């Protein structure tokens, strides 16, 4: 296989990993509210929804491990707790959200059935696929992603050619940082940490090159996949911005995506998109539940019983949360993301950094500081910010819910300056 073809195939695999159905519903509403600042919103959104996830893949390429390896330098206990929290969030929030998206985009327009009925049937099917590990989903995934991409290109292309370039007034107080936080809702940084290792293993099995060649392949493919994600997100955000006067200002994310699709391609194409998105949602849910069950199984000496119990719990959580609408699940997810996402971002960046700048001492210092300074943002997200009123003014960027950024960066610099003074840490760095 020549280098170009191998790069393209790998880039498509990485693109498919990140491009979930849930991601589709976020950019259009961002654009709808962004006005003429849609370009600034695009940059903010793509930092957390494209750049950080791609760096997560590069970190996996360097580590050649699993999610557990991301936090090992802090401590094995921390890494285990972090992994369990990530998997708990995954089966409790993004997995149920796929059922809600399916209900709103494919069921609700045609049938007056409750969310609960959809989620029960949906996760009963998810459980069957998880237990039987059907390869059908892999085949579907290879067909679904190109089909969805084609429709999105048609939507954005039609919008660009036929819509007047008029924009409304931005509804965001801080377009750039608000878009960064909205990017958290893609869960793609978490996806990179959780599933990235599987992609790396697959590449290692298929590629016969040296370690350096494989890293180079992943680097090329990663940035190519990132560019494709950036272009599609930018197209969806711009489409939403150009249609600012076509829909009710209070329109939901799913309704806006459906409305834009109908306006540009007609009701038939919208129906086709609804079916594709629903199938893509389903494959995502199966992947999340299977991945979580596999992790728990590995912690219990490859016990099939542990796998089955975890799958049952994952599907029950799916039914419980999936009976709520998408907007509610996104709102519920915010506090969890405000706490775990900064830690995930910092772990990704530290694992990408050269070893001499990311020793055990540096890892521990930066992670501890990130956790401490994520607490005020977490408290604010659960409406307990009044307890932080005396502290917040002294934390840079706390008004933008990014109070952890400068303390983490400062700690990284200071820890690297102090670290050589410790003989023990010097030996660790050289070993």
BELWODA-V252012 format. One record per residue. NEAR is the number of other C-alpha atoms within 8 Angstrom. D_LAST is the distance of its C-alpha to the last C-alpha in Angstrom with 2 decimals. Layout:
near = [NEAR | NEAR]
d_last = [D_LAST | D_LAST]
//
This chain:
near = [4 | 5 | 6 | 6 | 8 | 10 | 12 | 9 | 8 | 12 | 14 | 9 | 9 | 12 | 12 | 10 | 9 | 10 | 9 | 11 | 11 | 12 | 9 | 9 | 12 | 11 | 13 | 17 | 13 | 14 | 17 | 14 | 13 | 16 | 14 | 10 | 9 | 13 | 9 | 9 | 15 | 12 | 9 | 15 | 15 | 13 | 11 | 14 | 15 | 13 | 10 | 12 | 15 | 12 | 11 | 15 | 14 | 13 | 12 | 14 | 11 | 9 | 9 | 9 | 8 | 12 | 10 | 10 | 9 | 13 | 13 | 10 | 10 | 11 | 8 | 9 | 6 | 10 | 14 | 9 | 8 | 9 | 10 | 8 | 8 | 10 | 9 | 8 | 10 | 10 | 16 | 12 | 12 | 12 | 14 | 16 | 13 | 16 | 16 | 15 | 14 | 13 | 11 | 12 | 13 | 12 | 10 | 10 | 8 | 6 | 6 | 6 | 8 | 7 | 12 | 10 | 9 | 12 | 15 | 9 | 8 | 10 | 13 | 9 | 8 | 12 | 12 | 8 | 10 | 12 | 8 | 6 | 6 | 7 | 6 | 6 | 8 | 7 | 8 | 8 | 11 | 8 | 8 | 11 | 11 | 8 | 9 | 11 | 8 | 8 | 10 | 10 | 9 | 9 | 12 | 11 | 8 | 11 | 11 | 8 | 6 | 6 | 8 | 5 | 5 | 5 | 9 | 10 | 8 | 10 | 7 | 8 | 5 | 7 | 13 | 11 | 9 | 13 | 13 | 14 | 10 | 10 | 14 | 13 | 10 | 10 | 10 | 11 | 15 | 11 | 12 | 13 | 16 | 9 | 10 | 13 | 15 | 8 | 10 | 11 | 9 | 8 | 10 | 9 | 7 | 6 | 7 | 6 | 7 | 6 | 6 | 7 | 8 | 12 | 11 | 8 | 11 | 14 | 9 | 10 | 13 | 13 | 9 | 9 | 12 | 12 | 8 | 9 | 11 | 10 | 8 | 10 | 11 | 11 | 9 | 13 | 16 | 12 | 15 | 16 | 18 | 14 | 10 | 12 | 6 | 5 | 9 | 6 | 4 | 4 | 8 | 8 | 11 | 10 | 10 | 13 | 11 | 10 | 9 | 12 | 13 | 11 | 7 | 9 | 12 | 9 | 8 | 7 | 11 | 12 | 9 | 8 | 10 | 11 | 9 | 11 | 11 | 14 | 9 | 13 | 15 | 12 | 10 | 11 | 13 | 12 | 8 | 11 | 15 | 10 | 9 | 12 | 13 | 9 | 8 | 11 | 13 | 9 | 7 | 8 | 6 | 8 | 9 | 7 | 6 | 12 | 12 | 10 | 8 | 12 | 15 | 9 | 8 | 11 | 14 | 9 | 12 | 16 | 13 | 7 | 12 | 16 | 13 | 10 | 11 | 9 | 8 | 8 | 12 | 9 | 7 | 8 | 10 | 10 | 11 | 10 | 10 | 13 | 13 | 9 | 11 | 12 | 11 | 11 | 10 | 12 | 11 | 14 | 11 | 9 | 12 | 11 | 8 | 7 | 7 | 6 | 8 | 12 | 12 | 10 | 10 | 13 | 12 | 10 | 11 | 14 | 13 | 8 | 12 | 15 | 12 | 8 | 11 | 13 | 9 | 12 | 15 | 12 | 13 | 11 | 11 | 8 | 7 | 9 | 12 | 7 | 7 | 11 | 8 | 6 | 7 | 10 | 8 | 5 | 8 | 8 | 10 | 13 | 8 | 9 | 8 | 9 | 16 | 14 | 9 | 9 | 11 | 13 | 9 | 8 | 11 | 11 | 8 | 8 | 12 | 10 | 7 | 8 | 11 | 9 | 6 | 8 | 7 | 6 | 12 | 11 | 8 | 9 | 9 | 5 | 4]
d_last = [37.41 | 37.22 | 34.49 | 36.87 | 38.19 | 34.77 | 33.70 | 36.94 | 36.69 | 33.14 | 34.25 | 37.22 | 35.14 | 32.96 | 36.17 | 37.75 | 34.85 | 35.42 | 39.13 | 40.64 | 44.24 | 43.41 | 41.98 | 45.43 | 47.22 | 45.11 | 45.47 | 49.32 | 49.97 | 47.49 | 49.51 | 52.79 | 51.99 | 50.28 | 53.34 | 52.79 | 49.23 | 48.17 | 45.80 | 43.94 | 43.81 | 42.46 | 39.55 | 38.69 | 39.01 | 36.89 | 33.95 | 33.51 | 35.16 | 33.75 | 30.91 | 28.71 | 29.33 | 28.53 | 25.22 | 24.66 | 25.19 | 22.74 | 20.10 | 21.07 | 20.83 | 17.19 | 16.39 | 18.84 | 19.64 | 22.30 | 23.31 | 21.40 | 18.02 | 19.00 | 18.79 | 16.14 | 13.83 | 16.95 | 17.70 | 19.17 | 22.55 | 22.56 | 21.68 | 24.52 | 26.98 | 26.21 | 26.76 | 29.98 | 31.27 | 30.68 | 32.55 | 35.26 | 35.86 | 35.93 | 38.65 | 40.46 | 40.86 | 40.20 | 41.45 | 44.78 | 45.10 | 45.50 | 48.59 | 50.02 | 49.55 | 51.25 | 54.12 | 54.69 | 54.45 | 56.05 | 58.08 | 59.43 | 61.31 | 63.31 | 63.54 | 64.16 | 61.91 | 59.56 | 55.78 | 55.57 | 57.33 | 55.04 | 51.88 | 53.23 | 54.07 | 50.92 | 48.49 | 50.61 | 49.99 | 46.28 | 46.07 | 47.91 | 45.58 | 42.44 | 43.76 | 44.99 | 42.04 | 44.43 | 43.27 | 46.12 | 43.90 | 41.58 | 44.71 | 46.14 | 42.99 | 43.25 | 46.86 | 46.69 | 44.13 | 45.95 | 49.27 | 48.15 | 46.65 | 49.96 | 51.99 | 49.79 | 50.17 | 53.91 | 53.99 | 52.09 | 53.88 | 57.26 | 56.47 | 55.46 | 58.54 | 61.17 | 60.23 | 61.20 | 58.29 | 59.44 | 57.14 | 57.76 | 56.43 | 52.88 | 52.83 | 49.32 | 48.81 | 45.31 | 45.18 | 41.62 | 39.91 | 42.35 | 41.37 | 37.62 | 38.44 | 40.71 | 37.83 | 36.12 | 39.03 | 37.98 | 35.06 | 33.27 | 29.91 | 30.07 | 31.25 | 28.28 | 25.87 | 28.12 | 29.40 | 27.02 | 24.97 | 28.27 | 28.93 | 25.57 | 26.17 | 29.67 | 28.56 | 26.15 | 29.13 | 31.52 | 29.52 | 28.86 | 26.73 | 23.11 | 20.29 | 20.70 | 24.46 | 24.32 | 22.33 | 24.91 | 27.69 | 26.59 | 26.24 | 29.75 | 31.27 | 29.79 | 31.34 | 34.54 | 34.84 | 34.19 | 36.97 | 39.34 | 38.68 | 39.25 | 42.54 | 43.85 | 43.00 | 44.58 | 47.62 | 48.09 | 47.71 | 50.17 | 52.56 | 52.59 | 53.19 | 56.09 | 57.78 | 57.68 | 61.46 | 61.87 | 60.76 | 61.17 | 58.76 | 57.76 | 56.93 | 54.01 | 50.99 | 52.18 | 55.77 | 54.74 | 52.79 | 55.83 | 58.21 | 56.45 | 56.35 | 60.08 | 61.03 | 59.42 | 59.86 | 62.48 | 62.68 | 62.15 | 58.81 | 57.81 | 58.66 | 56.51 | 53.60 | 54.11 | 53.89 | 50.76 | 49.00 | 50.05 | 48.63 | 45.38 | 45.25 | 45.81 | 42.99 | 40.63 | 41.79 | 41.41 | 37.85 | 36.88 | 38.56 | 37.20 | 33.60 | 33.95 | 35.62 | 32.97 | 30.21 | 32.30 | 33.12 | 29.47 | 29.10 | 32.20 | 31.42 | 32.97 | 36.23 | 38.91 | 40.75 | 37.87 | 37.90 | 41.67 | 41.78 | 39.17 | 41.20 | 44.37 | 42.88 | 41.52 | 44.97 | 46.81 | 44.74 | 45.59 | 49.27 | 49.10 | 47.46 | 48.92 | 52.42 | 51.73 | 52.04 | 49.17 | 49.64 | 49.37 | 46.15 | 44.58 | 45.73 | 44.36 | 40.97 | 40.55 | 39.45 | 36.81 | 35.50 | 35.59 | 33.13 | 30.82 | 30.79 | 29.08 | 26.23 | 26.06 | 26.18 | 23.38 | 21.12 | 22.03 | 21.39 | 17.98 | 16.91 | 18.45 | 16.82 | 13.99 | 10.48 | 10.54 | 13.78 | 13.15 | 10.54 | 11.70 | 13.84 | 15.46 | 16.16 | 17.88 | 19.82 | 21.12 | 22.11 | 23.91 | 25.76 | 26.67 | 28.13 | 30.10 | 31.58 | 32.39 | 34.75 | 37.51 | 37.61 | 37.76 | 40.56 | 42.45 | 42.28 | 44.02 | 46.67 | 45.41 | 44.57 | 47.24 | 44.88 | 42.56 | 45.34 | 44.44 | 40.73 | 40.84 | 42.38 | 39.34 | 36.84 | 36.69 | 37.56 | 38.58 | 42.00 | 40.41 | 38.40 | 35.15 | 34.53 | 30.84 | 29.98 | 30.04 | 28.54 | 25.52 | 25.18 | 25.74 | 23.15 | 20.56 | 21.52 | 21.80 | 18.54 | 16.73 | 18.92 | 18.38 | 14.68 | 13.73 | 16.34 | 14.36 | 12.27 | 10.67 | 9.78 | 8.61 | 6.02 | 5.19 | 5.63 | 3.81 | 0.00]
//
